[in-house]
Amino acid sequence: MNSYVLRDSDVGFRAMVQGSWVIMTWFVKETQVLTVRAPAEVIPSSDLYSARICSTEGPNCVDFTMHNVTRDQAGPVTCNVQGPYKPQTAQLHVQESGTVSIPGGNVTAIQDQLVEFQCVTTSWFPVPSVSWSQNDHAVNSSLYNTSSTAEGEVFTSTSTLKIQAVSNTQVECIATLPALKTPKSSFVFMQIAPKPTDWTVLIAVVVSFGGCALLVLFVVGIIFCYRRRKEKMPIYQNEMKRVTTESQSSPRADEQRNGHVNPSYVPEDHTRVTPNLFLSVQNNLTKIGRVMKIQTENMDSNTISTASDSSTVKHRHATIV
């Protein structure tokens, strides 16, 4: 009473008549497409339809066949037998199957990683039923979800599966329709890889501990320096007080220079000559020069007078320093 077939395929219906009959007519969506006369005369309307008497059931059984069905032919298919018989109607469902694919191909996953797979079904009518299997075992429907969109007169569906990477697995996506005797599917392999060493986390931990250690050392160094400085401050202050006290209690420097400590000692200062001492020495030298000049002039006059009195002339020379 209900037939599900794929487009462009053949579909058959069988009518059984209880009693004698003469004329049988077949209708597809209210259009008469074929007539059968007992016992075996068939009058078709086109090459798309045919009928024959069943070989095993006898003349009261007729097989009606539709060839290369289209989606336009989907709907009621009615058999009407003249006489005291009620028409019988079946339903024809014409479907289309498309393609199934898992984009990306095989997957290598890290142990315990959550892996996502997508399955795409294209050009199906109506929307197919999509399911998943893992190593030939059905996957719980709570682990995946499917959405569909219409593209003209057909549908495209996308199903997303998320599973935990535990062991090497064959993951299969299955799409089916009532008209399909064998579902269409696509599968990939998921291979498990060992967990790599997370150097990023290790480096972050080392840097964190290193930074904390450096901070602690820095704080300890500051405390140590502060304590050392605090310990040296009293010693420095005491030393300064001692020096100040000794300097205040000892004789002044100018008194020592005047010989109060040692009357016979007069310090020499080779780096400095006072202006008064320099002027005194200069005045004395000037006076000595004048005296020596006068004495020389007198000696020269005496020498001249003596020469006039004596034949012997004596010469005297004076040197002024």
DRENDO-1510 file (C-alpha; in Angstrom, 1 decimal, always signed):
<recs>
REC; n; res; u; v; w
REC; 1; MET; +0.0; +0.0; +0.0 .
REC; 2; ASN; +3.0; +2.3; +0.4 .
REC; 3; SER; +6.0; +2.2; -1.9 .
REC; 4; TYR; +9.2; +4.1; -1.5 .
REC; 5; VAL; +11.4; +4.2; -4.6 .
REC; 6; LEU; +14.3; +6.1; -5.9 .
REC; 7; ARG; +13.9; +8.4; -8.9 .
REC; 8; ASP; +14.5; +6.8; -12.3 .
REC; 9; SER; +13.8; +3.3; -10.9 .
REC; 10; ASP; +10.9; +0.9; -11.5 .
REC; 11; VAL; +8.1; +0.2; -9.0 .
REC; 12; GLY; +5.5; -2.5; -9.1 .
REC; 13; PHE; +2.0; -2.9; -7.5 .
REC; 14; ARG; +0.0; -6.2; -7.3 .
REC; 15; ALA; -3.8; -6.4; -7.4 .
REC; 16; MET; -5.7; -9.5; -6.2 .
REC; 17; VAL; -9.3; -9.9; -7.3 .
REC; 18; GLN; -11.7; -12.2; -5.4 .
REC; 19; GLY; -14.1; -13.5; -8.1 .
REC; 20; SER; -14.4; -13.1; -11.8 .
REC; 21; TRP; -13.7; -9.8; -13.5 .
REC; 22; VAL; -13.4; -8.4; -17.1 .
REC; 23; ILE; -11.8; -4.9; -17.1 .
REC; 24; MET; -9.2; -3.5; -14.7 .
REC; 25; THR; -7.9; +0.1; -14.9 .
REC; 26; TRP; -5.0; +1.8; -13.3 .
REC; 27; PHE; -4.7; +5.5; -12.3 .
REC; 28; VAL; -1.7; +7.5; -11.4 .
REC; 29; LYS; -2.7; +10.7; -9.6 .
REC; 30; GLU; -6.2; +10.6; -11.1 .
REC; 31; THR; -4.9; +9.9; -14.6 .
REC; 32; GLN; -5.8; +6.6; -16.2 .
REC; 33; VAL; -2.5; +5.1; -17.5 .
REC; 34; LEU; -3.4; +1.5; -18.3 .
REC; 35; THR; -6.3; -1.0; -19.0 .
REC; 36; VAL; -6.3; -4.8; -18.6 .
REC; 37; ARG; -8.9; -7.1; -20.2 .
REC; 38; ALA; -9.3; -10.6; -18.9 .
REC; 39; PRO; -7.8; -13.0; -19.3 .
REC; 40; ALA; -4.5; -11.3; -20.4 .
REC; 41; GLU; -5.0; -8.4; -22.8 .
REC; 42; VAL; -3.1; -5.2; -21.8 .
REC; 43; ILE; -3.8; -1.8; -23.3 .
REC; 44; PRO; -1.1; +0.6; -22.1 .
REC; 45; SER; -1.2; +4.4; -22.5 .
REC; 46; SER; +2.6; +4.8; -22.8 .
REC; 47; ASP; +5.8; +2.9; -22.5 .
REC; 48; LEU; +6.1; +4.1; -18.9 .
REC; 49; TYR; +3.6; +1.6; -17.7 .
REC; 50; SER; +3.1; -2.2; -18.1 .
REC; 51; ALA; +1.0; -5.1; -16.6 .
REC; 52; ARG; +0.9; -8.8; -16.7 .
REC; 53; ILE; -1.0; -11.7; -15.2 .
REC; 54; CYS; +0.8; -13.2; -12.2 .
REC; 55; SER; +2.5; -16.4; -13.2 .
REC; 56; THR; +1.9; -18.2; -9.9 .
REC; 57; GLU; -1.5; -16.8; -8.7 .
REC; 58; GLY; -3.6; -17.3; -11.8 .
REC; 59; PRO; -5.9; -14.9; -13.7 .
REC; 60; ASN; -7.2; -13.2; -10.6 .
REC; 61; CYS; -3.7; -11.6; -9.9 .
REC; 62; VAL; -2.3; -8.7; -11.9 .
REC; 63; ASP; +1.2; -7.0; -11.6 .
REC; 64; PHE; +1.3; -3.3; -12.5 .
REC; 65; THR; +4.7; -1.7; -13.2 .
REC; 66; MET; +5.8; +1.9; -13.5 .
REC; 67; HIS; +9.1; +2.5; -15.3 .
REC; 68; ASN; +11.6; +5.3; -14.7 .
REC; 69; VAL; +9.5; +7.0; -12.1 .
REC; 70; THR; +9.9; +10.7; -11.5 .
REC; 71; ARG; +9.0; +12.9; -8.5 .
REC; 72; ASP; +6.0; +14.2; -10.5 .
REC; 73; GLN; +4.5; +10.8; -10.4 .
REC; 74; ALA; +4.6; +10.6; -6.6 .
REC; 75; GLY; +1.2; +10.3; -5.0 .
REC; 76; PRO; -1.8; +8.0; -5.1 .
REC; 77; VAL; -1.8; +4.9; -7.5 .
REC; 78; THR; -5.3; +3.4; -7.8 .
REC; 79; CYS; -6.6; +0.1; -9.1 .
REC; 80; ASN; -10.3; +0.0; -10.2 .
REC; 81; VAL; -12.1; -3.2; -11.3 .
REC; 82; GLN; -15.4; -3.0; -13.0 .
REC; 83; GLY; -18.2; -4.8; -11.1 .
REC; 84; PRO; -19.0; -5.1; -7.4 .
REC; 85; TYR; -15.5; -4.0; -6.3 .
REC; 86; LYS; -14.3; -1.0; -4.4 .
REC; 87; PRO; -11.2; +0.8; -5.8 .
REC; 88; GLN; -8.0; +0.3; -3.9 .
REC; 89; THR; -5.4; +3.1; -3.6 .
REC; 90; ALA; -1.7; +2.9; -2.7 .
REC; 91; GLN; +0.8; +5.7; -2.1 .
REC; 92; LEU; +3.9; +6.1; -4.2 .
REC; 93; HIS; +6.9; +8.0; -2.6 .
REC; 94; VAL; +9.7; +9.0; -5.0 .
REC; 95; GLN; +13.0; +9.9; -3.3 .
REC; 96; GLU; +16.5; +11.0; -4.2 .
REC; 97; SER; +19.8; +10.0; -2.7 .
REC; 98; GLY; +22.9; +12.2; -2.9 .
REC; 99; THR; +26.4; +12.0; -1.6 .
REC; 100; VAL; +27.9; +11.4; +1.9 .
REC; 101; SER; +31.3; +12.7; +2.9 .
REC; 102; ILE; +33.5; +13.5; +6.0 .
REC; 103; PRO; +35.6; +16.5; +5.1 .
REC; 104; GLY; +39.2; +16.5; +6.2 .
REC; 105; GLY; +39.8; +12.7; +5.9 .
REC; 106; ASN; +41.8; +10.8; +8.5 .
REC; 107; VAL; +42.6; +12.4; +11.9 .
REC; 108; THR; +45.5; +12.1; +14.3 .
REC; 109; ALA; +44.4; +13.1; +17.8 .
REC; 110; ILE; +46.2; +13.4; +21.1 .
REC; 111; GLN; +45.2; +11.1; +23.9 .
REC; 112; ASP; +42.1; +12.2; +25.7 .
REC; 113; GLN; +41.5; +15.1; +23.2 .
REC; 114; LEU; +38.0; +16.0; +22.3 .
REC; 115; VAL; +37.8; +15.5; +18.5 .
REC; 116; GLU; +35.1; +16.9; +16.2 .
REC; 117; PHE; +33.9; +15.3; +13.0 .
REC; 118; GLN; +31.5; +16.7; +10.4 .
REC; 119; CYS; +29.4; +14.7; +7.9 .
REC; 120; VAL; +27.9; +16.4; +4.9 .
REC; 121; THR; +25.1; +14.9; +2.8 .
REC; 122; THR; +24.3; +16.7; -0.4 .
REC; 123; SER; +21.4; +16.6; -2.9 .
REC; 124; TRP; +19.0; +14.4; -1.0 .
REC; 125; PHE; +15.2; +14.3; -1.0 .
REC; 126; PRO; +13.7; +14.3; +1.5 .
REC; 127; VAL; +16.1; +15.0; +4.3 .
REC; 128; PRO; +18.0; +11.8; +5.0 .
REC; 129; SER; +18.4; +10.2; +8.4 .
REC; 130; VAL; +22.0; +10.6; +9.5 .
REC; 131; SER; +23.7; +8.5; +12.2 .
REC; 132; TRP; +27.2; +7.7; +13.4 .
REC; 133; SER; +29.1; +4.5; +14.3 .
REC; 134; GLN; +32.4; +4.0; +16.0 .
REC; 135; ASN; +34.1; +0.7; +15.3 .
REC; 136; ASP; +30.8; -0.6; +13.9 .
REC; 137; HIS; +29.0; +0.3; +17.1 .
REC; 138; ALA; +26.2; +2.9; +17.0 .
REC; 139; VAL; +27.1; +6.2; +18.6 .
REC; 140; ASN; +24.6; +7.7; +21.1 .
REC; 141; SER; +22.5; +10.3; +19.4 .
REC; 142; SER; +23.3; +12.8; +22.3 .
REC; 143; LEU; +26.9; +13.0; +21.0 .
REC; 144; TYR; +25.9; +14.6; +17.6 .
REC; 145; ASN; +23.5; +17.0; +16.1 .
REC; 146; THR; +22.2; +17.5; +12.5 .
REC; 147; SER; +20.9; +20.5; +10.7 .
REC; 148; SER; +19.5; +20.7; +7.1 .
REC; 149; THR; +19.0; +23.4; +4.5 .
REC; 150; ALA; +17.0; +23.4; +1.3 .
REC; 151; GLU; +18.8; +23.9; -2.0 .
REC; 152; GLY; +16.1; +24.1; -4.7 .
REC; 153; GLU; +14.2; +20.8; -4.6 .
REC; 154; VAL; +16.8; +18.9; -2.6 .
REC; 155; PHE; +18.4; +19.2; +0.8 .
REC; 156; THR; +21.9; +19.4; +2.2 .
REC; 157; SER; +22.5; +18.2; +5.8 .
REC; 158; THR; +25.5; +18.7; +8.2 .
REC; 159; SER; +26.0; +16.5; +11.2 .
REC; 160; THR; +28.6; +17.2; +13.8 .
REC; 161; LEU; +30.0; +14.5; +16.2 .
REC; 162; LYS; +32.3; +15.1; +19.2 .
REC; 163; ILE; +34.0; +12.1; +20.8 .
REC; 164; GLN; +36.9; +11.6; +23.2 .
REC; 165; ALA; +40.1; +10.3; +21.7 .
REC; 166; VAL; +40.7; +7.1; +23.7 .
REC; 167; SER; +42.0; +4.6; +21.1 .
REC; 168; ASN; +42.4; +4.1; +17.4 .
REC; 169; THR; +38.9; +4.2; +15.9 .
REC; 170; GLN; +37.0; +3.9; +12.7 .
REC; 171; VAL; +34.4; +6.7; +12.6 .
REC; 172; GLU; +31.6; +6.2; +10.1 .
REC; 173; CYS; +28.8; +8.5; +9.0 .
REC; 174; ILE; +25.6; +6.8; +7.7 .
REC; 175; ALA; +22.8; +8.4; +5.7 .
REC; 176; THR; +19.6; +6.5; +4.7 .
REC; 177; LEU; +16.2; +6.9; +3.2 .
REC; 178; PRO; +13.3; +4.4; +3.1 .
REC; 179; ALA; +13.8; +4.0; -0.6 .
REC; 180; LEU; +17.5; +2.9; -0.1 .
REC; 181; LYS; +18.0; -0.8; +0.3 .
REC; 182; THR; +21.5; -0.1; +1.5 .
REC; 183; PRO; +22.4; +3.1; +3.4 .
REC; 184; LYS; +25.2; +5.3; +2.0 .
REC; 185; SER; +28.1; +6.0; +4.3 .
REC; 186; SER; +31.6; +7.5; +4.5 .
REC; 187; PHE; +34.3; +6.7; +7.1 .
REC; 188; VAL; +37.6; +7.9; +8.3 .
REC; 189; PHE; +40.2; +6.7; +10.8 .
REC; 190; MET; +41.2; +8.4; +14.0 .
REC; 191; GLN; +44.7; +7.6; +15.2 .
REC; 192; ILE; +45.8; +8.3; +18.7 .
REC; 193; ALA; +49.2; +10.1; +19.3 .
REC; 194; PRO; +50.9; +10.2; +22.8 .
REC; 195; LYS; +50.6; +13.4; +24.7 .
REC; 196; PRO; +53.6; +15.7; +24.0 .
REC; 197; THR; +55.6; +17.4; +26.7 .
REC; 198; ASP; +54.0; +20.7; +27.4 .
REC; 199; TRP; +57.2; +22.8; +27.3 .
REC; 200; THR; +55.1; +26.0; +27.5 .
REC; 201; VAL; +53.7; +25.1; +30.9 .
REC; 202; LEU; +57.1; +23.9; +32.1 .
REC; 203; ILE; +58.8; +27.1; +31.0 .
REC; 204; ALA; +56.0; +29.2; +32.6 .
REC; 205; VAL; +56.4; +27.3; +35.9 .
REC; 206; VAL; +60.2; +27.7; +35.9 .
REC; 207; VAL; +60.0; +31.4; +35.1 .
REC; 208; SER; +57.4; +31.9; +37.8 .
REC; 209; PHE; +59.5; +30.1; +40.5 .
REC; 210; GLY; +62.7; +31.9; +39.2 .
REC; 211; GLY; +61.0; +35.2; +39.4 .
REC; 212; CYS; +59.8; +34.5; +43.0 .
REC; 213; ALA; +63.3; +33.4; +44.0 .
REC; 214; LEU; +64.9; +36.5; +42.6 .
REC; 215; LEU; +62.3; +38.7; +44.3 .
REC; 216; VAL; +63.0; +37.0; +47.7 .
REC; 217; LEU; +66.8; +37.4; +47.2 .
REC; 218; PHE; +66.3; +41.0; +46.3 .
REC; 219; VAL; +64.2; +41.6; +49.5 .
REC; 220; VAL; +66.7; +39.7; +51.6 .
REC; 221; GLY; +69.6; +41.7; +50.2 .
REC; 222; ILE; +67.9; +45.0; +50.9 .
REC; 223; ILE; +67.2; +43.9; +54.5 .
REC; 224; PHE; +70.8; +42.7; +54.9 .
REC; 225; CYS; +72.2; +46.0; +53.6 .
REC; 226; TYR; +69.9; +48.0; +55.8 .
REC; 227; ARG; +70.9; +46.1; +58.9 .
REC; 228; ARG; +74.7; +46.5; +58.1 .
REC; 229; ARG; +74.2; +50.2; +57.6 .
REC; 230; LYS; +72.3; +50.5; +60.8 .
REC; 231; GLU; +75.1; +48.6; +62.7 .
REC; 232; LYS; +77.8; +50.9; +61.3 .
REC; 233; MET; +76.0; +54.1; +62.1 .
REC; 234; PRO; +76.7; +54.1; +65.9 .
REC; 235; ILE; +80.4; +53.3; +65.3 .
REC; 236; TYR; +80.7; +56.2; +62.8 .
REC; 237; GLN; +78.8; +58.6; +65.1 .
REC; 238; ASN; +81.1; +57.6; +68.1 .
REC; 239; GLU; +84.2; +58.1; +66.0 .
REC; 240; MET; +83.1; +61.5; +64.9 .
REC; 241; LYS; +82.3; +62.5; +68.5 .
REC; 242; ARG; +85.8; +61.3; +69.6 .
REC; 243; VAL; +87.5; +63.3; +66.8 .
REC; 244; THR; +85.5; +66.4; +67.6 .
REC; 245; THR; +86.3; +66.1; +71.3 .
REC; 246; GLU; +90.0; +65.7; +70.7 .
REC; 247; SER; +90.1; +68.6; +68.3 .
REC; 248; GLN; +88.4; +70.9; +70.8 .
REC; 249; SER; +90.7; +69.8; +73.7 .
REC; 250; SER; +94.0; +70.1; +71.8 .
REC; 251; PRO; +96.0; +73.5; +71.4 .
REC; 252; ARG; +95.2; +75.5; +68.4 .
REC; 253; ALA; +97.3; +75.2; +65.3 .
REC; 254; ASP; +98.4; +78.8; +65.3 .
REC; 255; GLU; +99.6; +78.5; +68.9 .
REC; 256; GLN; +101.7; +75.5; +68.0 .
REC; 257; ARG; +103.2; +77.4; +65.2 .
REC; 258; ASN; +104.3; +80.1; +67.7 .
REC; 259; GLY; +106.3; +77.6; +69.7 .
REC; 260; HIS; +104.1; +77.1; +72.8 .
REC; 261; VAL; +104.8; +73.4; +72.6 .
REC; 262; ASN; +108.5; +73.7; +71.6 .
REC; 263; PRO; +109.9; +77.2; +72.0 .
REC; 264; SER; +113.0; +76.3; +69.9 .
REC; 265; TYR; +110.9; +75.1; +66.9 .
REC; 266; VAL; +109.7; +77.3; +64.2 .
REC; 267; PRO; +108.1; +75.5; +61.3 .
REC; 268; GLU; +109.3; +76.3; +57.9 .
REC; 269; ASP; +107.0; +77.1; +55.1 .
REC; 270; HIS; +108.8; +76.7; +51.8 .
REC; 271; THR; +105.7; +77.2; +49.8 .
REC; 272; ARG; +105.0; +80.8; +50.9 .
REC; 273; VAL; +107.0; +84.0; +51.4 .
REC; 274; THR; +105.1; +86.8; +53.0 .
REC; 275; PRO; +104.8; +90.1; +51.2 .
REC; 276; ASN; +106.3; +92.1; +54.2 .
REC; 277; LEU; +109.4; +89.9; +54.3 .
REC; 278; PHE; +109.9; +90.3; +50.6 .
REC; 279; LEU; +109.7; +94.1; +50.7 .
REC; 280; SER; +112.1; +94.2; +53.7 .
REC; 281; VAL; +114.7; +92.2; +51.9 .
REC; 282; GLN; +114.3; +94.4; +48.8 .
REC; 283; ASN; +114.7; +97.6; +50.7 .
REC; 284; ASN; +117.9; +96.4; +52.4 .
REC; 285; LEU; +119.4; +95.3; +49.1 .
REC; 286; THR; +118.7; +98.8; +47.7 .
REC; 287; LYS; +120.4; +100.5; +50.7 .
REC; 288; ILE; +123.4; +98.3; +50.5 .
REC; 289; GLY; +123.8; +99.1; +46.8 .
REC; 290; ARG; +123.6; +102.8; +47.4 .
REC; 291; VAL; +126.4; +102.6; +50.1 .
REC; 292; MET; +128.6; +100.5; +47.9 .
REC; 293; LYS; +128.2; +103.0; +45.1 .
REC; 294; ILE; +129.2; +105.9; +47.3 .
REC; 295; GLN; +132.2; +104.1; +48.6 .
REC; 296; THR; +133.3; +103.3; +45.1 .
REC; 297; GLU; +133.0; +106.8; +44.0 .
REC; 298; ASN; +135.2; +108.0; +46.9 .
REC; 299; MET; +137.8; +105.3; +46.2 .
REC; 300; ASP; +138.0; +106.4; +42.5 .
REC; 301; SER; +138.6; +110.0; +43.5 .
REC; 302; ASN; +141.4; +109.1; +46.0 .
REC; 303; THR; +143.1; +106.9; +43.4 .
REC; 304; ILE; +143.2; +109.8; +40.9 .
REC; 305; SER; +144.7; +112.2; +43.4 .
REC; 306; THR; +147.4; +109.7; +44.5 .
REC; 307; ALA; +148.4; +109.1; +40.9 .
REC; 308; SER; +149.2; +112.6; +40.4 .
REC; 309; ASP; +151.6; +112.5; +43.4 .
REC; 310; SER; +153.4; +109.3; +42.7 .
REC; 311; SER; +154.7; +107.6; +39.7 .
REC; 312; THR; +153.3; +104.4; +40.7 .
REC; 313; VAL; +149.6; +104.1; +40.0 .
REC; 314; LYS; +147.6; +101.6; +42.1 .
REC; 315; HIS; +144.3; +100.3; +40.8 .
REC; 316; ARG; +141.6; +99.1; +43.0 .
REC; 317; HIS; +138.5; +97.3; +41.9 .
REC; 318; ALA; +135.4; +96.8; +43.8 .
REC; 319; THR; +132.7; +94.3; +43.0 .
REC; 320; ILE; +129.2; +95.0; +44.2 .
REC; 321; VAL; +127.0; +91.9; +44.7 .
</recs>
